[in-house]
Structures are given as structure tokens and as C-alpha cells.
Amino acid sequence: MDSALGFSWFGFIHFVDSVPWLAFTLGIAYQSFAFQLLGLPILLAAIGRAERAYAMVVSYALICFVSSIISTWFPALGTYVTYGVHQRDLHNIDAHFAFFFLDQFNAVRNAPRFLFTFSQAAGIVTFPSVHAGVAALCGWAVWKVPVIRYPIVLLNVFMAAAAISNANHYLVDVIAGGLIAALCISSVKVLVREAAPTVKGYELSHAE
């Protein structure tokens, strides 16, 4: 599918790997995943946007749920393994996360006594990219906060791109992750909008 879109994974990796500051920035952006998920809802709630924080948390849960279901039909080892590119072949890209998940990816399918432990948990979903979905989610979550809007959006553009360079994703994984995020966010917005009149009515009746 990447080829059909005219995207060259090797070309992209070669370009990123040839620019040290870009490879470093993408690596930092990729690892901002957990910090954003924890920090942005707290920040949004603190500045009086609790509904946005709530919608972000619920949307993230929905993104993970939907992505996990879809991934059962599209299990993939990812780009680095499939194309036979190793860390030793790279100069600036840190591809740790492209290989980190492989033991669990294979064990959950082949090891009869596979034991899941939180301390060693690794993301094994390749299609769609949850990192790309979260990048879209975080960008949406802060869009109405002008002070941090563009820095956070830029950070997440880098995080989505880093899913290709620093992890194990194809371009189509990233596109799918973004589309699923849009679907989940839209669904949660509808639910929040429909629930709001009920909550207001409840509060009004008790106030009277």
C-alpha cells in the first residue's frame, strides 16, 4: 500500500538518518507519547477545560480498543524486520522501538505459556499506528488553547513521522491511525454533546 501511495520507506529512512538533528528530534517526539497522555488531560482540567480532558481520555481508550481489534486481522512484524534493516545500518536513528516489541509479538502468538507482565509490556499493534492516533488526538485536544496549540501540534507531527523512522510502521499505518483517531474523537464528541443536556437538566431540577 505504501508503494501504491508512491512512498519510499528506504528513501525516508535514508533522509532522516542523514540529518542528525532531525533523527534526534523525531526520537524525542516519539518518546513524548506517555508524557502527553498523562500531562495534557491534567493541564486541560487545570485551565478549566475539564470536558476536553474527559473527551481526550475517553477517545484514547476508544482508539486503543478499536486499533487492537483491527490489528488482529493485520498482524505485522513491521518495516525494519521485513526490509532487513538493523540498528548497525543506521548512523543517527535510534530504532530501539522497532525491535523492542518482537519478543512479545511472537510470544503472544506462539508461546503456550506466554505471561503478560506490566513491567515488560510492549506495544504489538502495527496496523493501525496508535502513536499516530495519539498524535492526532493530542493535537485536537489542545487546539483551542492558543498558547500551546502550535508547539504541541508540531510535536505531534514529529511523533507521527517518528512512527515510521523510529518504530516499525509503514506510512499506511500512520494514515490509518490518524483516521481512526478522527473517528473516535467524533464519536466521543457526539456522546458528550448528547449527555450534556441530561446533566444540565439534572442539576437544574435539584437546584429548584
C-alpha positions, 0 to 999 in steps of 0.5 A: 500500500505504501508503494501504491501511495508512491512512498519510499520507506528506504528513501525516508529512512535514508533522509532522516538518518542523514540529518542528525538533528532531525533523527534526534528530534523525531526520537524525542517526539516519539518518546513524548507519547506517555508524557502527553497522555498523562500531562495534557488531560491534567493541564486541560482540567487545570485551565478549566477545560475539564470536558476536553480532558474527559473527551481526550481520555475517553477517545484514547481508550476508544482508539486503543480498543478499536486499533487492537481489534483491527490489528488482529486481522493485520498482524505485522512484524513491521518495516525494519524486520521485513526490509532487513534493516538493523540498528548497525545500518543506521548512523543517527536513528535510534530504532530501539522501538522497532525491535523492542516489541518482537519478543512479545509479538511472537510470544503472544502468538506462539508461546503456550505459556506466554505471561503478560507482565506490566513491567515488560509490556510492549506495544504489538499493534502495527496496523493501525499506528496508535502513536499516530492516533495519539498524535492526532488526538493530542493535537485536537485536544489542545487546539483551542488553547492558543498558547500551546496549540502550535508547539504541541501540534508540531510535536505531534507531527514529529511523533507521527513521522517518528512512527515510521523512522523510529518504530516499525510502521509503514506510512499506511499505518500512520494514515490509518491511525490518524483516521481512526483517531478522527473517528473516535474523537467524533464519536466521543464528541457526539456522546458528550454533546448528547449527555450534556443536556441530561446533566444540565437538566439534572442539576437544574431540577435539584437546584429548584 
